[in-house]
Amino acid sequence: MRDESKLTVALDRRRCVGLVAGIAAWAACPALAAAPAFDRVAAQGRYRAWFSAFQDDHRLDAGSSARSVVPDSRASVLLATLATEPQARRLFLALLRDAVVAGDGGRFPEPDPAYAATPVRAWYVHVDGGGQLESYFNDAARFRPYHLPPTGVLARDAYPFLLFEDAPGPLRFAGVSREFWGMIDYLGNLPYA
């Protein structure tokens, strides 16, 4: 009986040593290490600087500006469309103005080769909408469920996001998600008294 106990203890010690060595190796591997923390304050500062530049050099009816918008991107196509739709344009600007950076969705895997030349990153944004968006966010058909995904994780049907060029320096707008655009559709269809 004693020999079996000694053998069990020895095996348990080996497993613990192996487990500790495995955890240490995992932690030392950069590919397996956790994503760096997302600095929301710095990101919000970059977003506000972008929005100011966007308003200054791109009034939605003057054409695309390479300073704040990625040329030949989903954003440039969207902005050309919005120039002909005043109500959607006003809602779009209001939502951008009120947006607060909430998180990083990581690199956006662009499915369309026409837009794939410029790597873009998804930034989750919170938009209050004056309380009018609560039922939109609680709609189980749109969000499954509405939640902010972890840093670096791109999740559809979870949270609205905007796309920006994945590069250091000033942000350049590259597109909107269907989750963000859905807010414009939703608000545009609300009955006003």
C-alpha positions in Angstrom: 0.0 0.0 0.0 2.8 2.4 0.9 4.6 1.7 -2.4 1.4 2.6 -4.3 1.1 5.9 -2.4 4.7 6.8 -3.1 4.2 6.0 -6.8 1.0 8.1 -6.9 2.8 11.1 -5.2 5.8 10.8 -7.6 3.4 10.7 -10.6 1.5 13.7 -9.3 4.7 15.7 -8.8 5.8 14.9 -12.4 2.4 16.0 -13.7 2.7 19.3 -11.7 6.2 19.9 -12.9 5.1 19.2 -16.5 2.1 21.4 -16.1 4.2 24.3 -14.7 6.8 23.9 -17.5 3.9 23.9 -20.1 2.4 27.0 -18.7 5.8 28.8 -18.7 6.4 27.8 -22.3 2.9 29.0 -23.3 3.4 32.3 -21.5 6.8 32.9 -23.2 5.4 32.2 -26.7 4.4 35.5 -28.3 1.9 33.9 -30.6 0.0 32.4 -27.7 0.2 35.4 -25.3 -2.9 37.4 -24.6 -3.7 40.4 -26.8 -2.3 43.6 -25.4 -4.8 45.8 -23.5 -6.7 48.2 -25.7 -6.2 51.8 -24.6 -9.7 53.3 -25.0 -8.6 56.7 -23.9 -5.9 56.9 -26.6 -8.2 55.4 -29.2 -11.0 57.9 -28.3 -8.4 60.7 -28.8 -7.5 59.4 -32.2 -11.2 59.0 -33.1 -12.0 62.6 -32.1 -9.0 63.9 -34.1 -10.2 61.9 -37.1 -13.8 63.1 -36.8 -12.6 66.7 -36.6 -10.4 66.2 -39.7 -13.3 64.4 -41.4 -15.6 67.3 -40.8 -13.0 69.8 -41.9 -12.0 68.2 -45.2 -15.0 66.1 -46.1 -18.4 67.7 -45.9 -20.1 64.6 -47.6 -20.9 66.6 -50.7 -17.4 67.6 -51.7 -16.0 64.2 -52.6 -13.6 61.9 -50.8 -10.5 63.2 -49.0 -7.4 61.1 -48.7 -6.6 62.9 -45.4 -9.5 61.3 -43.4 -10.9 58.6 -45.8 -9.1 55.7 -47.4 -9.4 56.3 -51.2 -11.3 53.6 -53.2 -12.7 52.1 -50.0 -16.1 51.0 -48.8 -16.2 54.4 -47.0 -15.6 56.4 -50.2 -18.5 54.5 -51.9 -20.7 55.0 -48.9 -20.0 58.8 -48.7 -20.7 59.2 -52.4 -24.1 57.5 -51.8 -24.8 59.6 -48.7 -24.3 62.8 -50.7 -27.6 62.0 -52.5 -29.5 61.0 -49.3 -29.8 64.0 -47.0 -31.7 62.2 -44.2 -29.3 59.3 -44.0 -26.4 61.7 -44.2 -27.6 63.7 -41.2 -28.2 60.6 -39.2 -24.8 59.2 -40.1 -23.0 62.4 -39.0 -25.0 62.5 -35.8 -24.1 58.9 -35.0 -20.4 59.5 -35.8 -20.4 62.6 -33.7 -21.8 60.8 -30.7 -19.8 57.6 -31.1 -17.5 56.6 -28.3 -14.8 54.0 -28.9 -15.6 50.9 -26.9 -13.1 48.3 -28.1 -10.9 46.8 -30.7 -12.3 44.1 -33.0 -8.9 43.3 -34.6 -8.1 43.1 -38.3 -11.1 42.9 -40.6 -10.9 40.0 -43.0 -11.9 41.8 -46.2 -13.9 39.4 -48.4 -13.9 41.7 -51.5 -10.6 41.8 -53.4 -11.5 45.3 -54.6 -11.1 46.6 -51.1 -8.4 44.2 -49.8 -5.3 46.3 -50.7 -5.5 48.4 -47.5 -5.6 46.4 -44.3 -8.3 47.7 -42.0 -9.2 47.3 -38.3 -12.6 47.2 -36.7 -13.2 49.6 -33.8 -16.3 48.9 -31.8 -18.2 52.1 -31.0 -20.9 52.8 -28.5 -23.7 55.1 -29.6 -26.4 56.2 -27.2 -28.7 57.7 -29.7 -30.6 59.7 -27.0 -32.1 56.4 -25.7 -33.8 55.8 -29.0 -31.6 52.8 -29.9 -32.4 50.6 -26.9 -35.0 48.5 -28.7 -32.6 48.2 -31.7 -29.8 46.8 -29.5 -32.3 44.5 -27.7 -33.6 43.0 -31.0 -32.6 39.3 -30.9 -32.9 39.1 -34.7 -30.1 41.7 -35.1 -27.8 41.0 -32.1 -27.1 37.5 -30.7 -26.9 38.9 -28.0 -25.8 42.6 -28.0 -22.4 42.5 -26.2 -18.9 43.9 -26.5 -16.6 41.2 -27.7 -13.1 40.7 -26.1 -10.2 42.8 -27.4 -8.9 41.7 -30.8 -12.0 39.5 -31.5 -14.2 40.5 -34.5 -17.7 39.2 -33.9 -20.7 39.9 -36.2 -24.2 40.5 -34.8 -22.7 41.6 -31.5 -21.8 45.3 -31.5 -21.6 48.1 -34.0 -18.2 48.9 -35.4 -16.4 51.2 -37.8 -13.5 50.3 -40.1 -10.2 52.3 -40.1 -7.0 51.8 -41.9 -4.7 49.6 -39.8 -1.7 51.9 -39.6 0.0 54.2 -37.1 -0.7 58.0 -37.2 -4.0 59.7 -38.0 -7.0 57.5 -38.6 -8.4 57.1 -42.1 -12.0 55.9 -42.4 -12.5 52.7 -44.4 -16.1 51.6 -43.8 -19.1 50.8 -41.6 -20.4 47.5 -40.4 -24.0 46.4 -41.0 -24.5 46.6 -37.3 -23.6 50.3 -37.4 -25.6 51.0 -40.6 -28.6 49.3 -39.0 -28.8 52.1 -36.5 -29.3 54.6 -39.4 -32.0 52.4 -41.0 -33.7 52.0 -37.6 -33.6 55.7 -36.7 -34.7 56.7 -40.2 -37.8 54.6 -39.9 -38.9 55.8 -36.4 -42.2 57.8 -36.5 -41.7 61.4 -35.5 -44.5 63.5 -34.0 
